[in-house]
Each structure stands twice: as structure tokens, then as C-alpha cells.
Amino acid sequence: PEAVRLSSSFPFGILKRLVDIDATDELVVYPRLYRLHSQWSRLMAGSDTMTTQPAREGGGQQDFFGLRPYRPGDRLKTIDWRHSAKTGQLVSRELGKPSPPRLLIALDLTHTPDSNGDTADPTLDPTERAVSLAASLVCEGYLHGYEVGLRVVGPRQIDIKPHHRLP
């Protein structure tokens, strides 16, 4: 069996601990998350949650989505009287829910530069830093209510369609 060397300086970065373990099982490693510059947080937080995209589903209280047959309990304000008069049956206007803003992230790992040769500290590896930055952007997007999508291009392409919460 192969061995894996784990390194951590958690929680304060003062003491570094190295541990060698046998790699006989699956190991999940989460990327380091960076605190993004406040300018990025302000841009995301300041974006208007209402988009110019048409609503993708009805049942909200925003712009016109479509017409549907009247259902008992519908508010009188939603009845389209002109259409109802033409058809002879009550027709209600359905209003759409706003679409949340989208953040699409592309992570290109096809041309990763050579590592700087310091194998003792993997956080200095450009590929690790790129993955950590992408993960930081994903987390920041979720925090601010974005639908977040990710495309990883490299030895194996991965596409995650935009969605509003963690899978």
C-alpha cells in the first residue's frame, strides 16, 4: 500500500504537524478557502437580485409569466377580466418568480505551470492555488444568493450546471 503524507498548521499556522498514513481507503481533501478581497464581496453583495432574464417559473409576485385557468382562492387582482370576457371563463394572470443572478466559474487545468519545486508546502503549487481560488469564489457566490456553475477543463472535463445551493 502507498503512504500519504498529511500536513496541517491548523488552527493558527504556528505549529506544523506532519503525519504519514497508509492509503488503503478513499481520502477526501477539501481545498483551502481564501478570504476574497472586499471589492469582490461588495460587487456580489451589491448586485441586484432581480435579473433581466425572464422568470423561469410561475408562482411569484413579480412580472407577468402567463395566463392560466382561475383556481378557487386566487385573488381578484390576478383575474384578467379582458381575457375572461373573451373566453367566457375566468382566467388568472400568473406572475413569475425572479431569477437569481448567476456566477459561472471556469477552471482551466490544461496548461498548469510547473510547480516551484517546494514539495513541503503544497499551497504554493499553482494548480492548488487555482483550485482554492475557484472554491473560494463558489462559496462567496452561495453566500450572496447566486446560482453557481463550474466548468473544469483539464485531463477530465467536469461541468456542474448553475444551481442555488450545495448539492
C-alpha positions in Angstrom: 0.0 0.0 0.0 1.1 3.5 -0.7 1.5 6.1 2.1 0.1 9.6 2.1 1.7 12.5 4.0 -0.7 14.9 5.6 0.4 18.3 6.7 -1.5 20.8 8.8 -0.8 24.0 10.6 -4.3 24.4 11.9 -5.6 26.5 13.7 -3.2 29.4 13.8 -0.4 28.5 11.5 2.2 28.5 14.2 3.0 24.8 14.6 3.1 22.5 11.6 2.2 18.8 12.0 3.1 16.0 9.5 1.5 12.6 9.6 2.1 9.6 7.3 -0.9 7.2 6.8 -1.5 4.2 4.6 -3.7 5.0 1.7 -5.9 1.9 1.8 -9.2 3.8 1.8 -10.7 6.8 0.0 -9.5 10.2 1.1 -11.4 13.4 0.5 -9.4 16.6 0.6 -11.1 20.0 0.6 -9.3 22.9 -1.0 -8.1 25.8 1.1 -10.5 28.7 1.1 -9.2 32.2 0.7 -10.7 35.3 2.1 -11.5 37.3 -1.1 -10.7 41.0 -1.4 -13.5 43.1 -0.1 -14.1 44.6 -3.6 -15.3 41.1 -4.8 -17.6 40.7 -1.8 -19.1 44.2 -2.3 -19.6 43.5 -6.0 -21.5 40.3 -5.3 -23.5 41.7 -2.3 -24.4 44.9 -4.3 -25.7 43.1 -7.3 -29.4 43.4 -7.8 -31.1 40.0 -7.2 -33.6 40.8 -9.9 -32.3 40.0 -13.3 -33.3 40.9 -16.8 -33.8 37.3 -17.6 -37.4 36.1 -17.9 -38.8 34.3 -15.0 -38.3 30.5 -15.3 -41.3 29.5 -13.2 -44.6 30.9 -12.1 -46.0 31.4 -8.7 -44.2 34.6 -7.7 -45.2 38.2 -7.3 -43.0 39.8 -10.0 -43.5 40.3 -13.7 -46.2 38.7 -15.9 -45.5 35.0 -16.5 -48.6 33.8 -18.3 -52.3 33.1 -18.2 -54.0 30.0 -16.6 -57.5 29.0 -15.7 -58.8 30.5 -12.5 -58.5 28.4 -9.4 -60.6 28.9 -6.2 -58.6 31.0 -3.8 -57.0 33.2 -6.5 -57.0 36.9 -5.5 -59.4 39.0 -7.5 -56.5 41.3 -8.5 -55.0 38.4 -10.5 -58.1 37.8 -12.7 -57.5 39.0 -16.3 -61.0 40.4 -16.9 -60.5 41.2 -20.6 -59.4 37.7 -21.4 -62.1 36.2 -19.2 -64.7 38.2 -21.1 -63.4 36.9 -24.4 -63.4 33.3 -23.4 -66.4 33.2 -21.1 -64.4 31.6 -18.3 -62.3 33.1 -15.5 -58.6 33.4 -16.4 -55.9 34.4 -13.9 -52.6 36.1 -14.6 -49.7 34.2 -13.2 -46.7 36.2 -12.0 -43.2 34.9 -12.2 -40.5 34.4 -9.6 -37.3 36.4 -10.2 -34.3 34.5 -11.4 -31.3 34.8 -9.0 -28.1 36.1 -10.5 -25.7 33.5 -11.9 -22.0 33.1 -11.4 -20.2 30.8 -13.9 -16.7 29.8 -13.0 -14.2 28.2 -15.4 -11.2 26.5 -14.0 -8.6 25.6 -16.7 -6.2 23.0 -15.7 -4.9 22.1 -19.1 -1.7 24.2 -19.0 -0.7 24.3 -15.4 2.8 25.7 -14.9 5.4 23.7 -13.3 5.4 23.7 -9.5 8.1 25.9 -7.9 9.7 22.7 -6.6 8.8 23.2 -2.9 7.0 19.9 -2.2 7.0 20.6 1.5 4.3 23.3 1.1 1.6 22.2 -1.5 -0.2 25.6 -1.0 2.5 27.2 -3.2 1.6 24.9 -6.1 -0.1 27.0 -8.9 -2.7 24.2 -9.5 -3.6 24.0 -5.8 -4.0 27.8 -5.6 -6.2 27.9 -8.7 -8.5 25.2 -7.3 -8.6 27.0 -3.9 -9.5 30.3 -5.6 -12.3 28.6 -7.6 -13.6 27.0 -4.4 -13.5 30.4 -2.7 -15.5 32.0 -5.5 -18.1 29.2 -5.3 -18.5 29.7 -1.6 -18.7 33.5 -1.9 -21.4 33.1 -4.7 -23.5 30.9 -2.5 -23.2 33.3 0.4 -24.6 36.1 -1.7 -27.5 34.1 -3.2 -26.1 33.3 -6.6 -26.8 30.3 -8.7 -23.2 29.0 -9.2 -21.9 26.8 -12.0 -18.5 25.4 -12.5 -16.6 24.1 -15.6 -13.3 22.3 -15.0 -11.2 21.8 -18.2 -8.2 19.6 -17.9 -7.4 15.9 -18.0 -11.1 15.2 -17.3 -13.8 17.8 -18.0 -16.4 18.4 -15.3 -19.5 20.5 -15.8 -21.7 21.5 -12.9 -24.8 23.4 -14.1 -25.7 26.5 -12.1 -27.7 25.8 -9.0 -28.7 27.8 -6.0 -27.4 25.6 -3.1 -24.8 23.0 -2.5 -25.7 19.6 -4.0 
